Amino acid sequence: MTPNNTDEQIRHVFDEWHRAVKDQDAEGMAALYAHDGVLETPAVLALWPEREDAVVHGRDAIAQFFAQSFQARSGEGSSRTGSAAGGTSPTGGC
């Protein structure tokens, strides 16, 4: 069901965000962003230290960021070299 007024829309995003975080649902979190959405957070640099900025562009890259963030928090794939999750940041203008 799509909310039909501003208060319901805000509540929907709030509820979905918290559900997705609790469930570690990276795709669900990314779905709250537009296809060409932008996420800016210092956590990008913690996860992907090779990056020059803390900005992630596009829903797919945002989903990858959240997925790798959840992996890093759970200790899976941690590495002393490279990123905290052992992955790499998306390429292509991110």
PyMOL commands that set and color helices and strands:
alter all, ss='L'
color gray80, all
select helices_A, chain A and resi 6-23+26-30+43-47+59-74
alter helices_A, ss='H'
color red, helices_A
select strands_A, chain A and resi 38-40+55-57
alter strands_A, ss='S'
color yellow, strands_A
deselect
rebuild
show_as cartoon
